[in-house]
Each structure stands twice: as C-alpha cells, then as structure tokens.
Amino acid sequence: MVNGVPEHLDAHVARLAHANDALRIHYPAISTLQVRLKTLAAEVEEGVCKVIITRGNSAQGYGFDRRAEANEYIQVSSLPTPQKPLDIELADFVLAQQPMLAGLKTLNRLEQVLLSAEKSEKGVDDLIVCTSDGTVIEAIQGNVFWRMGDQWFTPSLTTAGVNGVMRQYIIESNALANLSVKDCTATELACAEQIFICNSVRGAVPVHSFNGKVFENNPLPNKIQRLAL
C-alpha cells in the first residue's frame, strides 16, 4: 500500500479468486474484498497488507464440505527495509511438479520452509530453485528474470512455482523490451549477463552474484528500477 492506495489490487484479487476456484474453497466474501481493502488502505500511508484465506470448518481427514465458508484473515505490517543486490546460489532441494497447482500461492509451503533452512545454512541471500528435471523455476523470495544480450527471459511455471503479481505485471505491461517466457537450466542461467528477482513487496531486486559469478554493475531498465522498494 502506497499513499493510502493498495497497488495492483485487481491482479491480487483475481489471483486469489483463481486459487480459491482451483482449490474449491467457498469464499463469497471476495465480492466485497476490494472495497474493504481500499477502506483499510486509506488509513495507512505505506505498508504491506496480507490476505490469508483458509477453508472453513470441514470434515475429518482430507474430506471437506464445499458449502463451508472460508475463513479470512487480513494483516497489515510495515514495509521492509530495501534490499541490497543479492548474492544467490543454486538450491540442492528441488521442487515437486504438479501442473494443476502450478502458479498458485498456498499455505502449503513446506518446500519453502526447507529451502529457507538451506539458504541460512549456505549463508546467502536467496536460492534459485529447480524441478527434479533441472528446469529453473523461481527464487525463494520471488520470480526470476534474466538477460542474455538484448533478450530478457523468465520461466514458464507450467509445472511448478508461483505466478506472482509482479511477474504478471512485468509481462503484461511490457516493462521489459524483448521479453520471452522460456524455460532454462541452471547451467544456462549461469551464462546470463544480468538477473533480478521480483515480488509484490520488494519490487525488483538485482542479483550481484550467482554461484560465485559476479555480474557487472549494469543498472536495471528504468521501468524495472521504478518497481524497486
């Protein structure tokens, strides 16, 4: 939220609605969510708003009552401090592939918990994560973009990963000239001339080094720099 206005609100609510549909969560209150968030944001100069939806009271085990209304939790916190350029490495841990859940951000984040532990053990700022077949998917903290020559790339996320709102915005707004959605391996990513990681809270954060390779201090494109916290 900036100057009392929630940023990219339509996209955030649309992504939430898509996830609820995919997970068969009954959440009728989404029809008034935008109005309620705008009212809340008007009282906040700057901050981060998190909306958490959980399935309502349901059956024991894996079964659930599709008529049970979801529980809604809204949290507001201060903006984090801006991040310096990131030193990152390739994760040893790999992501499972499940096309029906690819793109969704859910509370089932055990993979990210283990990845965060690995990141701490390695003493780096973030990790690039692949699937078991070696396809680059994302970083722990957000989506990844890289440049080769004049061409920018970002993974397709067809089998794993989170389709972040900032990633969607960069693709749909043409914030990067010559952008292709293309899968690659970690070996190919290591040949990149520039990498940045993005999410809705921090915007775009440049990568200083990947697996020990230091990138030249090339500034990000102007439209991408304006997305940074």
MDAnalysis code that builds the backbone (N, CA, C; Angstrom):
import MDAnalysis as mda
import numpy as np

u = mda.Universe.empty(687, n_residues=229, atom_resindex=np.repeat(np.arange(229), 3), trajectory=True)
u.add_TopologyAttr("name", ["N", "CA", "C"] * 229)
u.add_TopologyAttr("resid", np.arange(1, 230))
u.add_TopologyAttr("resname", ["MET", "VAL", "ASN", "GLY", "VAL", "PRO", "GLU", "HIS", "LEU", "ASP", "ALA", "HIS", "VAL", "ALA", "ARG", "LEU", "ALA", "HIS", "ALA", "ASN", "ASP", "ALA", "LEU", "ARG", "ILE", "HIS", "TYR", "PRO", "ALA", "ILE", "SER", "THR", "LEU", "GLN", "VAL", "ARG", "LEU", "LYS", "THR", "LEU", "ALA", "ALA", "GLU", "VAL", "GLU", "GLU", "GLY", "VAL", "CYS", "LYS", "VAL", "ILE", "ILE", "THR", "ARG", "GLY", "ASN", "SER", "ALA", "GLN", "GLY", "TYR", "GLY", "PHE", "ASP", "ARG", "ARG", "ALA", "GLU", "ALA", "ASN", "GLU", "TYR", "ILE", "GLN", "VAL", "SER", "SER", "LEU", "PRO", "THR", "PRO", "GLN", "LYS", "PRO", "LEU", "ASP", "ILE", "GLU", "LEU", "ALA", "ASP", "PHE", "VAL", "LEU", "ALA", "GLN", "GLN", "PRO", "MET", "LEU", "ALA", "GLY", "LEU", "LYS", "THR", "LEU", "ASN", "ARG", "LEU", "GLU", "GLN", "VAL", "LEU", "LEU", "SER", "ALA", "GLU", "LYS", "SER", "GLU", "LYS", "GLY", "VAL", "ASP", "ASP", "LEU", "ILE", "VAL", "CYS", "THR", "SER", "ASP", "GLY", "THR", "VAL", "ILE", "GLU", "ALA", "ILE", "GLN", "GLY", "ASN", "VAL", "PHE", "TRP", "ARG", "MET", "GLY", "ASP", "GLN", "TRP", "PHE", "THR", "PRO", "SER", "LEU", "THR", "THR", "ALA", "GLY", "VAL", "ASN", "GLY", "VAL", "MET", "ARG", "GLN", "TYR", "ILE", "ILE", "GLU", "SER", "ASN", "ALA", "LEU", "ALA", "ASN", "LEU", "SER", "VAL", "LYS", "ASP", "CYS", "THR", "ALA", "THR", "GLU", "LEU", "ALA", "CYS", "ALA", "GLU", "GLN", "ILE", "PHE", "ILE", "CYS", "ASN", "SER", "VAL", "ARG", "GLY", "ALA", "VAL", "PRO", "VAL", "HIS", "SER", "PHE", "ASN", "GLY", "LYS", "VAL", "PHE", "GLU", "ASN", "ASN", "PRO", "LEU", "PRO", "ASN", "LYS", "ILE", "GLN", "ARG", "LEU", "ALA", "LEU"])
u.atoms.positions = np.array([
    [0.849, -1.176, 0.000],
    [0.000, 0.000, 0.000],
    [0.890, 1.233, 0.000],
    [0.627, 2.150, -0.918],
    [1.420, 3.365, -1.051],
    [0.488, 4.562, -1.103],
    [0.748, 5.546, -0.250],
    [-0.086, 6.750, -0.188],
    [-1.561, 6.410, 0.000],
    [-1.814, 5.403, 0.819],
    [-3.188, 5.041, 1.131],
    [-3.922, 4.277, 0.048],
    [-3.179, 3.773, -0.937],
    [-3.810, 3.053, -2.056],
    [-3.169, 1.670, -2.195],
    [-3.957, 0.601, -2.246],
    [-3.390, -0.741, -2.468],
    [-2.970, -0.908, -3.924],
    [-1.722, -1.279, -4.149],
    [-1.198, -1.390, -5.505],
    [-1.573, -2.732, -6.134],
    [-1.873, -2.674, -7.439],
    [-2.198, -3.874, -8.224],
    [-3.330, -4.682, -7.581],
    [-4.304, -3.983, -7.043],
    [-5.365, -4.656, -6.284],
    [-6.168, -5.612, -7.150],
    [-6.522, -5.195, -8.359],
    [-7.303, -6.073, -9.244],
    [-6.580, -7.396, -9.474],
    [-5.269, -7.308, -9.718],
    [-4.491, -8.518, -10.003],
    [-4.389, -9.413, -8.778],
    [-4.214, -8.816, -7.606],
    [-4.127, -9.618, -6.379],
    [-5.442, -10.354, -6.108],
    [-6.557, -9.648, -6.263],
    [-7.856, -10.275, -6.001],
    [-8.155, -11.337, -7.051],
    [-7.792, -11.084, -8.305],
    [-8.013, -12.072, -9.365],
    [-7.204, -13.334, -9.104],
    [-5.974, -13.172, -8.647],
    [-5.147, -14.345, -8.347],
    [-5.727, -15.127, -7.177],
    [-6.231, -14.411, -6.177],
    [-6.847, -15.064, -5.026],
    [-8.092, -15.834, -5.451],
    [-8.901, -15.230, -6.310],
    [-10.114, -15.895, -6.794],
    [-9.764, -17.152, -7.585],
    [-8.726, -17.065, -8.405],
    [-8.298, -18.226, -9.193],
    [-7.851, -19.369, -8.287],
    [-7.087, -19.041, -7.249],
    [-6.625, -20.073, -6.316],
    [-7.791, -20.703, -5.569],
    [-8.751, -19.886, -5.149],
    [-9.923, -20.431, -4.456],
    [-10.697, -21.389, -5.351],
    [-10.858, -21.017, -6.611],
    [-11.560, -21.892, -7.556],
    [-10.802, -23.203, -7.743],
    [-9.486, -23.106, -7.906],
    [-8.679, -24.305, -8.136],
    [-8.711, -25.242, -6.940],
    [-8.774, -24.671, -5.739],
    [-8.763, -25.470, -4.511],
    [-10.160, -25.742, -3.969],
    [-11.175, -25.278, -4.701],
    [-12.586, -25.497, -4.340],
    [-12.902, -24.937, -2.945],
    [-12.430, -23.720, -2.717],
    [-12.704, -23.023, -1.457],
    [-13.869, -22.064, -1.668],
    [-14.869, -22.174, -0.823],
    [-16.076, -21.341, -0.929],
    [-15.832, -20.031, -0.183],
    [-15.673, -18.945, -0.938],
    [-15.279, -17.665, -0.346],
    [-16.139, -16.534, -0.921],
    [-17.415, -16.484, -0.554],
    [-18.307, -15.458, -1.105],
    [-17.910, -14.042, -0.731],
    [-17.184, -13.869, 0.374],
    [-16.797, -12.526, 0.823],
    [-15.820, -11.849, -0.126],
    [-15.305, -12.595, -1.119],
    [-14.379, -11.976, -2.067],
    [-15.062, -10.878, -2.868],
    [-16.387, -10.937, -2.965],
    [-17.126, -9.930, -3.739],
    [-16.988, -8.532, -3.148],
    [-16.714, -8.445, -1.848],
    [-16.560, -7.140, -1.193],
    [-15.129, -6.891, -0.728],
    [-14.218, -7.787, -1.081],
    [-12.851, -7.681, -0.572],
    [-12.171, -6.397, -1.039],
    [-12.332, -6.050, -2.303],
    [-11.659, -4.855, -2.811],
    [-12.094, -3.609, -2.058],
    [-13.386, -3.485, -1.820],
    [-13.901, -2.312, -1.109],
    [-13.317, -2.254, 0.296],
    [-13.269, -3.395, 0.966],
    [-12.765, -3.429, 2.338],
    [-11.273, -3.122, 2.403],
    [-10.519, -3.602, 1.409],
    [-9.085, -3.330, 1.394],
    [-8.798, -1.860, 1.075],
    [-9.590, -1.272, 0.202],
    [-9.411, 0.157, -0.099],
    [-9.696, 1.003, 1.137],
    [-10.711, 0.630, 1.886],
    [-11.037, 1.357, 3.116],
    [-9.910, 1.230, 4.131],
    [-9.365, 0.024, 4.249],
    [-8.257, -0.207, 5.170],
    [-7.017, 0.566, 4.747],
    [-6.713, 0.536, 3.450],
    [-5.504, 1.192, 2.945],
    [-5.553, 2.701, 3.124],
    [-6.742, 3.270, 3.095],
    [-6.880, 4.724, 3.234],
    [-6.343, 5.224, 4.568],
    [-6.227, 4.321, 5.536],
    [-5.732, 4.699, 6.860],
    [-4.237, 4.415, 7.022],
    [-3.603, 3.923, 5.941],
    [-2.192, 3.533, 6.010],
    [-1.412, 4.295, 4.944],
    [-0.410, 5.059, 5.358],
    [0.402, 5.805, 4.395],
    [1.198, 4.841, 3.517],
    [1.944, 3.952, 4.162],
    [2.702, 2.927, 3.459],
    [2.710, 1.659, 4.297],
    [2.627, 0.523, 3.655],
    [2.662, -0.728, 4.399],
    [2.402, -1.914, 3.503],
    [2.385, -3.080, 4.115],
    [2.133, -4.336, 3.413],
    [0.865, -4.955, 3.979],
    [-0.034, -5.326, 3.103],
    [-1.281, -5.971, 3.514],
    [-1.266, -7.418, 3.028],
    [-1.493, -8.347, 3.939],
    [-1.543, -9.767, 3.584],
    [-2.951, -10.287, 3.838],
    [-3.516, -10.939, 2.826],
    [-4.834, -11.560, 2.947],
    [-4.637, -13.070, 2.941],
    [-5.098, -13.732, 3.994],
    [-4.980, -15.189, 4.118],
    [-6.378, -15.788, 4.138],
    [-6.599, -16.760, 3.278],
    [-7.882, -17.460, 3.207],
    [-7.652, -18.922, 3.556],
    [-8.432, -19.447, 4.499],
    [-8.360, -20.869, 4.830],
    [-9.740, -21.493, 4.651],
    [-9.745, -22.776, 4.370],
    [-11.013, -23.465, 4.193],
    [-11.795, -23.449, 5.507],
    [-13.101, -23.276, 5.425],
    [-13.941, -23.232, 6.620],
    [-13.989, -24.566, 7.339],
    [-14.655, -24.600, 8.489],
    [-14.789, -25.839, 9.254],
    [-15.301, -26.946, 8.352],
    [-14.633, -28.074, 8.392],
    [-14.939, -29.105, 7.412],
    [-14.848, -30.483, 8.033],
    [-14.832, -31.491, 7.168],
    [-14.857, -32.879, 7.622],
    [-13.489, -33.308, 8.138],
    [-13.477, -34.448, 8.832],
    [-12.230, -35.003, 9.342],
    [-11.439, -35.599, 8.192],
    [-10.114, -35.581, 8.322],
    [-9.275, -36.148, 7.274],
    [-9.169, -35.210, 6.085],
    [-9.155, -35.786, 4.873],
    [-8.979, -34.975, 3.673],
    [-10.293, -34.479, 3.086],
    [-11.396, -34.970, 3.566],
    [-12.686, -34.536, 3.040],
    [-13.021, -33.123, 3.475],
    [-13.914, -32.471, 2.736],
    [-14.344, -31.129, 3.119],
    [-15.748, -30.861, 2.587],
    [-16.421, -29.961, 3.266],
    [-17.763, -29.544, 2.882],
    [-17.632, -28.345, 1.951],
    [-18.022, -28.506, 0.698],
    [-17.855, -27.422, -0.270],
    [-18.728, -26.216, 0.048],
    [-19.707, -26.392, 0.924],
    [-20.573, -25.268, 1.286],
    [-20.008, -24.472, 2.456],
    [-19.001, -24.997, 3.117],
    [-18.421, -24.303, 4.275],
    [-17.726, -23.024, 3.819],
    [-18.095, -21.898, 4.421],
    [-17.497, -20.627, 4.037],
    [-16.076, -20.509, 4.581],
    [-15.212, -19.936, 3.762],
    [-13.805, -19.799, 4.126],
    [-13.610, -18.811, 5.273],
    [-12.500, -18.981, 5.968],
    [-12.079, -18.017, 6.980],
    [-11.152, -16.990, 6.327],
    [-11.298, -15.732, 6.704],
    [-10.497, -14.652, 6.123],
    [-9.701, -13.946, 7.218],
    [-8.419, -13.744, 6.953],
    [-7.546, -13.026, 7.885],
    [-6.809, -11.939, 7.105],
    [-6.815, -10.727, 7.613],
    [-6.128, -9.610, 6.967],
    [-5.120, -9.027, 7.949],
    [-3.870, -8.961, 7.513],
    [-2.788, -8.450, 8.359],
    [-2.121, -7.261, 7.671],
    [-1.778, -6.248, 8.434],
    [-1.059, -5.085, 7.914],
    [0.249, -4.943, 8.677],
    [1.343, -4.740, 7.939],
    [2.654, -4.578, 8.568],
    [3.419, -3.466, 7.864],
    [4.529, -3.066, 8.456],
    [5.362, -2.016, 7.871],
    [6.111, -2.545, 6.655],
    [6.499, -1.631, 5.766],
    [7.329, -2.022, 4.639],
    [8.687, -2.500, 5.139],
    [9.249, -3.544, 4.528],
    [10.597, -3.976, 4.915],
    [11.634, -2.972, 4.427],
    [12.825, -3.042, 4.980],
    [13.900, -2.170, 4.511],
    [14.330, -2.598, 3.108],
    [14.741, -1.651, 2.269],
    [15.185, -2.002, 0.909],
    [16.337, -2.996, 0.946],
    [16.359, -3.901, -0.029],
    [17.414, -4.906, -0.081],
    [18.557, -4.456, -0.970],
    [19.763, -4.814, -0.574],
    [20.929, -4.613, -1.429],
    [20.905, -5.670, -2.528],
    [21.716, -5.495, -3.590],
    [21.820, -6.544, -4.604],
    [22.150, -7.895, -3.964],
    [21.564, -8.941, -4.500],
    [21.558, -10.247, -3.846],
    [22.717, -11.139, -4.276],
    [23.262, -11.858, -3.321],
    [24.198, -12.949, -3.604],
    [23.419, -14.250, -3.453],
    [23.296, -14.995, -4.541],
    [22.439, -16.176, -4.546],
    [23.201, -17.394, -5.054],
    [22.657, -18.559, -4.758],
    [23.219, -19.821, -5.240],
    [22.097, -20.726, -5.723],
    [22.494, -21.834, -6.330],
    [21.535, -22.854, -6.759],
    [21.178, -23.735, -5.572],
    [19.908, -23.984, -5.372],
    [19.453, -24.832, -4.271],
    [19.723, -26.302, -4.567],
    [20.062, -27.053, -3.531],
    [20.140, -28.509, -3.651],
    [18.736, -29.110, -3.648],
    [17.864, -28.540, -2.846],
    [16.474, -29.000, -2.747],
    [15.753, -28.678, -4.056],
    [14.913, -29.601, -4.521],
    [14.179, -29.378, -5.768],
    [12.677, -29.361, -5.505],
    [11.945, -28.710, -6.398],
    [10.501, -28.591, -6.272],
    [9.788, -29.762, -6.934],
    [8.682, -30.172, -6.331],
    [7.819, -31.172, -6.959],
    [7.089, -30.537, -8.139],
    [6.701, -31.365, -9.108],
    [5.975, -30.875, -10.275],
    [4.513, -31.305, -10.192],
    [3.623, -30.343, -10.266],
    [2.191, -30.612, -10.250],
    [1.502, -29.509, -11.064],
    [1.262, -29.771, -12.358],
    [0.695, -28.735, -13.233],
    [-0.615, -28.138, -12.734],
    [-1.448, -28.918, -12.054],
    [-2.743, -28.393, -11.615],
    [-2.594, -27.373, -10.482],
    [-1.468, -27.414, -9.779],
    [-1.228, -26.461, -8.692],
    [-0.186, -25.409, -9.063],
    [0.427, -25.552, -10.234],
    [1.462, -24.602, -10.649],
    [0.881, -23.198, -10.739],
    [1.643, -22.244, -10.260],
    [1.217, -20.846, -10.293],
    [0.535, -20.374, -9.038],
    [-0.033, -21.303, -8.254],
    [-0.793, -20.919, -7.062],
    [0.135, -20.654, -5.881],
    [-0.245, -19.683, -5.051],
    [0.452, -19.467, -3.789],
    [-0.471, -19.911, -2.679],
    [-0.054, -20.941, -1.940],
    [-0.896, -21.511, -0.897],
    [-0.137, -21.542, 0.430],
    [-0.844, -21.908, 1.490],
    [-0.209, -22.043, 2.801],
    [0.574, -23.346, 2.929],
    [0.463, -24.216, 1.937],
    [1.205, -25.479, 1.945],
    [2.619, -25.211, 1.425],
    [3.466, -24.630, 2.261],
    [4.768, -24.126, 1.826],
    [5.924, -24.888, 2.471],
    [5.779, -26.195, 2.650],
    [6.845, -26.972, 3.279],
    [8.134, -26.912, 2.469],
    [8.002, -26.877, 1.146],
    [9.203, -26.790, 0.312],
    [9.973, -25.502, 0.618],
    [9.232, -24.400, 0.747],
    [9.886, -23.118, 1.006],
    [10.498, -23.068, 2.410],
    [9.882, -23.764, 3.364],
    [10.458, -23.835, 4.711],
    [11.829, -24.511, 4.657],
    [11.904, -25.625, 3.940],
    [13.177, -26.344, 3.829],
    [14.188, -25.553, 3.005],
    [13.707, -24.858, 1.985],
    [14.599, -24.027, 1.182],
    [15.169, -22.872, 2.002],
    [14.340, -22.289, 2.851],
    [14.821, -21.203, 3.707],
    [15.886, -21.699, 4.677],
    [15.706, -22.926, 5.164],
    [16.724, -23.515, 6.037],
    [18.034, -23.706, 5.274],
    [17.936, -24.193, 4.037],
    [19.136, -24.378, 3.216],
    [19.817, -23.038, 2.939],
    [19.014, -22.018, 2.660],
    [19.570, -20.681, 2.418],
    [20.370, -20.194, 3.622],
    [19.815, -20.381, 4.807],
    [20.511, -19.952, 6.026],
    [21.805, -20.725, 6.221],
    [21.752, -22.024, 5.941],
    [22.950, -22.855, 6.100],
    [24.052, -22.434, 5.133],
    [23.668, -21.998, 3.932],
    [24.656, -21.590, 2.932],
    [25.102, -20.147, 3.116],
    [24.364, -19.383, 3.909],
    [24.751, -18.007, 4.177],
    [24.605, -17.079, 2.991],
    [23.588, -17.306, 2.166],
    [23.344, -16.457, 1.000],
    [22.019, -15.723, 1.170],
    [21.746, -14.809, 0.230],
    [20.526, -14.008, 0.319],
    [19.301, -14.734, -0.217],
    [19.496, -15.618, -1.172],
    [18.375, -16.349, -1.764],
    [18.928, -17.541, -2.529],
    [18.017, -18.399, -2.983],
    [18.389, -19.579, -3.761],
    [17.542, -19.658, -5.019],
    [18.162, -20.078, -6.104],
    [17.427, -20.408, -7.324],
    [17.009, -21.867, -7.220],
    [15.728, -22.118, -7.475],
    [15.168, -23.452, -7.264],
    [14.741, -24.061, -8.596],
    [15.056, -25.332, -8.771],
    [14.694, -26.069, -9.982],
    [13.750, -27.216, -9.637],
    [13.166, -27.809, -10.671],
    [12.438, -29.061, -10.513],
    [13.430, -30.215, -10.649],
    [12.945, -31.422, -10.452],
    [13.841, -32.585, -10.473],
    [14.474, -32.818, -11.837],
    [13.875, -32.273, -12.907],
    [14.464, -32.434, -14.237],
    [15.439, -31.310, -14.574],
    [15.712, -30.435, -13.601],
    [16.713, -29.391, -13.803],
    [16.201, -28.091, -14.369],
    [14.889, -27.946, -14.491],
    [14.317, -26.711, -15.030],
    [14.269, -25.627, -13.958],
    [14.819, -24.468, -14.252],
    [14.770, -23.338, -13.320],
    [13.328, -22.860, -13.179],
    [12.890, -22.648, -11.932],
    [11.517, -22.220, -11.675],
    [11.456, -20.814, -11.086],
    [12.147, -20.589, -9.971],
    [11.992, -19.322, -9.254],
    [13.073, -19.222, -8.189],
    [13.037, -18.121, -7.440],
    [13.815, -17.988, -6.214],
    [12.874, -18.202, -5.036],
    [13.419, -18.320, -3.840],
    [12.550, -18.473, -2.670],
    [11.683, -17.235, -2.501],
    [12.285, -16.063, -2.694],
    [11.611, -14.809, -2.406],
    [10.812, -14.239, -3.567],
    [10.862, -14.869, -4.728],
    [10.106, -14.289, -5.835],
    [10.429, -14.929, -7.163],
    [9.939, -14.301, -8.204],
    [10.162, -14.779, -9.565],
    [11.486, -14.252, -10.105],
    [12.035, -14.982, -11.062],
    [13.358, -14.648, -11.583],
    [13.264, -14.236, -13.053],
    [14.023, -13.204, -13.410],
    [14.177, -12.739, -14.787],
    [15.666, -12.642, -15.071],
    [16.076, -12.949, -16.307],
    [17.484, -12.846, -16.654],
    [17.632, -12.332, -18.084],
    [18.816, -11.786, -18.362],
    [19.084, -11.185, -19.671],
    [20.284, -11.849, -20.329],
    [20.129, -12.127, -21.637],
    [21.219, -12.579, -22.496],
    [21.254, -11.626, -23.683],
    [22.302, -10.822, -23.775],
    [22.329, -9.809, -24.820],
    [21.216, -8.802, -24.599],
    [20.399, -8.601, -25.636],
    [19.266, -7.680, -25.512],
    [17.975, -8.404, -25.150],
    [18.038, -9.714, -24.959],
    [16.834, -10.510, -24.735],
    [16.668, -10.844, -23.256],
    [15.463, -10.593, -22.733],
    [15.109, -10.959, -21.360],
    [14.266, -12.223, -21.355],
    [14.375, -12.999, -20.274],
    [13.642, -14.255, -20.153],
    [13.077, -14.400, -18.745],
    [12.027, -15.214, -18.631],
    [11.506, -15.655, -17.338],
    [10.895, -17.038, -17.536],
    [10.966, -17.929, -16.540],
    [10.446, -19.297, -16.712],
    [8.938, -19.332, -16.942],
    [8.466, -20.426, -17.540],
    [7.042, -20.559, -17.887],
    [6.161, -20.912, -16.696],
    [6.695, -21.602, -15.696],
    [5.940, -22.010, -14.492],
    [4.758, -22.920, -14.820],
    [4.905, -23.777, -15.808],
    [3.795, -24.656, -16.186],
    [3.671, -25.880, -15.286],
    [4.733, -26.219, -14.559],
    [4.674, -27.421, -13.720],
    [4.921, -27.147, -12.245],
    [5.385, -25.958, -11.909],
    [5.687, -25.630, -10.508],
    [5.867, -24.124, -10.387],
    [5.971, -23.669, -9.136],
    [6.261, -22.262, -8.903],
    [5.034, -21.417, -8.657],
    [5.278, -20.148, -8.317],
    [4.221, -19.184, -8.025],
    [4.212, -18.109, -9.107],
    [3.055, -17.910, -9.707],
    [2.903, -16.859, -10.717],
    [2.596, -15.552, -10.000],
    [3.645, -14.865, -9.574],
    [3.485, -13.669, -8.765],
    [2.838, -12.518, -9.509],
    [2.185, -11.642, -8.760],
    [1.527, -10.479, -9.357],
    [2.547, -9.561, -10.023],
    [3.718, -9.381, -9.423],
    [4.737, -8.531, -10.043],
    [5.235, -9.148, -11.338],
    [5.395, -10.469, -11.375],
    [5.766, -11.147, -12.623],
    [4.711, -10.893, -13.683],
    [3.447, -11.059, -13.322],
    [2.368, -10.813, -14.270],
    [2.412, -9.384, -14.796],
    [2.646, -8.436, -13.891],
    [2.668, -7.024, -14.292],
    [3.797, -6.753, -15.282],
    [4.979, -7.290, -15.005],
    [6.118, -7.058, -15.897],
    [5.838, -7.623, -17.284],
    [5.248, -8.806, -17.338],
    [4.943, -9.426, -18.630],
    [3.868, -8.645, -19.375],
    [2.776, -8.324, -18.688],
    [1.622, -7.719, -19.353],
    [1.816, -6.245, -19.687],
    [2.665, -5.548, -18.940],
    [2.863, -4.116, -19.172],
    [4.003, -3.812, -20.133],
    [4.682, -4.859, -20.603],
    [5.849, -4.673, -21.468],
    [6.914, -3.803, -20.800],
    [7.075, -3.986, -19.497],
    [8.092, -3.226, -18.769],
    [9.501, -3.594, -19.226],
    [9.648, -4.782, -19.796],
    [10.919, -5.213, -20.365],
    [10.759, -5.381, -21.865],
    [11.591, -4.699, -22.624],
    [11.581, -4.915, -24.068],
    [12.201, -6.280, -24.359],
    [11.694, -6.933, -25.399],
    [12.258, -8.219, -25.817],
    [12.246, -9.249, -24.693],
    [11.066, -9.480, -24.129],
    [10.914, -10.478, -23.067],
    [10.263, -11.737, -23.616],
    [10.869, -12.885, -23.324],
    [10.312, -14.178, -23.717],
    [10.097, -15.035, -22.479],
    [8.993, -15.775, -22.470],
    [8.741, -16.755, -21.418],
    [9.366, -18.061, -21.888],
    [10.427, -18.487, -21.219],
    [11.228, -19.605, -21.711],
    [11.870, -20.333, -20.536],
    [11.810, -21.649, -20.557],
    [12.457, -22.440, -19.519],
    [13.947, -22.581, -19.813],
    [14.714, -22.762, -18.750],
    [16.150, -22.956, -18.922],
    [16.676, -23.816, -17.786],
    [17.915, -24.235, -17.894],
    [18.586, -24.980, -16.833],
    [19.444, -24.016, -16.013],
    [19.923, -24.494, -14.883],
    [20.797, -23.664, -14.054],
    [22.093, -23.334, -14.787],
    [22.569, -24.256, -15.618],
    [23.783, -24.000, -16.400],
    [23.565, -22.844, -17.357],
    [22.400, -22.819, -17.992],
    [22.084, -21.714, -18.897],
    [21.923, -20.409, -18.132],
    [21.283, -20.477, -16.956],
    [21.097, -19.269, -16.157],
    [22.443, -18.687, -15.728],
    [23.408, -19.552, -15.472],
    [24.736, -19.088, -15.060],
    [25.435, -18.301, -16.165],
    [24.965, -18.446, -17.398],
    [25.543, -17.702, -18.525],
    [24.881, -16.342, -18.720],
    [23.882, -16.044, -17.907],
    [23.164, -14.770, -18.040],
    [24.104, -13.597, -17.784],
    [23.752, -12.462, -18.379],
    [24.525, -11.240, -18.175],
    [23.923, -10.375, -17.075],
    [22.694, -10.667, -16.714],
    [22.012, -9.880, -15.687],
    [20.833, -10.699, -15.162],
    [20.584, -10.627, -13.850],
    [19.465, -11.344, -13.225],
    [18.827, -10.421, -12.199],
    [17.501, -10.484, -12.107],
    [16.842, -9.848, -10.963],
    [15.709, -10.734, -10.473],
    [15.343, -10.525, -9.219],
    [14.261, -11.270, -8.574],
    [13.191, -10.271, -8.162],
    [11.933, -10.632, -8.339],
    [10.869, -9.676, -8.040],
    [9.743, -10.322, -7.237],
    [9.107, -9.489, -6.422],
    [7.846, -9.854, -5.777],
    [7.067, -8.578, -5.496],
    [5.856, -8.721, -5.012],
    [4.977, -7.567, -4.856],
    [5.386, -6.649, -3.715],
    [6.142, -7.163, -2.762],
    [6.530, -6.340, -1.613],
    [7.798, -5.552, -1.906],
    [8.813, -6.215, -2.430],
    [10.105, -5.562, -2.639],
    [10.286, -5.032, -4.052],
    [9.378, -5.333, -4.958],
    [9.572, -4.924, -6.337],
    [10.651, -5.766, -6.985],
    [11.575, -5.114, -7.705],
    [12.646, -5.821, -8.402],
    [13.971, -5.591, -7.687],
    [14.678, -6.675, -7.381],
    [15.967, -6.588, -6.684],
    [17.033, -7.228, -7.572],
    [18.075, -6.486, -7.947],
    [19.107, -7.066, -8.810],
    [19.938, -8.118, -8.082],
    [20.479, -9.036, -8.854],
    [21.371, -10.072, -8.321],
    [22.814, -9.619, -8.523],
    [23.589, -9.655, -7.453],
    [25.009, -9.291, -7.516],
    [25.854, -10.469, -7.981],
    [25.531, -11.672, -7.467],
    [26.302, -12.850, -7.873],
    [25.423, -14.093, -7.839],
    [25.744, -15.042, -8.721],
    [25.050, -16.333, -8.755],
    [26.101, -17.427, -8.797],
    [26.102, -18.293, -7.773],
    [27.092, -19.375, -7.663],
    [28.522, -18.851, -7.790],
    [28.765, -17.674, -7.223],
    [30.114, -17.109, -7.232],
    [30.422, -16.228, -8.418],
    [29.618, -16.288, -9.471],
    [29.832, -15.425, -10.633],
    [29.268, -14.045, -10.332],
    [30.125, -13.034, -10.384],
    [29.703, -11.663, -10.090],
    [29.293, -10.979, -11.384],
    [28.133, -10.354, -11.354],
    [27.640, -9.648, -12.532],
    [28.124, -8.203, -12.517],
    [28.397, -7.674, -13.698],
    [28.791, -6.275, -13.802],
    [27.673, -5.396, -13.261],
    [28.049, -4.224, -12.816],
    [27.085, -3.317, -12.195],
    [26.228, -2.621, -13.251],
    [25.484, -3.433, -14.012],
    [24.594, -2.876, -15.025],
    [23.279, -2.479, -14.373],
    [22.843, -1.238, -14.531],
    [21.560, -0.844, -13.933],
    [20.399, -1.567, -14.604],
    [19.369, -1.840, -13.836],
    [18.167, -2.432, -14.411],
    [17.481, -1.408, -15.307],
    [16.691, -1.859, -16.293],
    [15.933, -0.921, -17.127],
    [15.100, 0.032, -16.272],
    [14.894, 1.250, -16.775],
    [14.219, 2.287, -15.987],
    [12.871, 1.843, -15.449],
    [12.063, 1.185, -16.279],
    [10.730, 0.768, -15.836],
    [10.815, -0.261, -14.710],
    [11.872, -1.069, -14.720],
    [12.053, -2.065, -13.665],
    [12.599, -1.400, -12.403],
    [13.507, -0.438, -12.560],
    [14.029, 0.274, -11.388],
    [12.911, 0.942, -10.602],
    [11.903, 1.433, -11.297],
    [10.802, 2.125, -10.622],
    [9.939, 1.171, -9.802],
    [10.116, -0.132, -10.019],
    [9.358, -1.120, -9.249],
    [10.040, -1.454, -7.934],
    [11.301, -1.050, -7.787],
    [12.058, -1.405, -6.582],
    [11.509, -0.667, -5.374],
    [11.639, -1.298, -4.207],
    [11.176, -0.702, -2.947],
    [11.998, 0.541, -2.616],
])
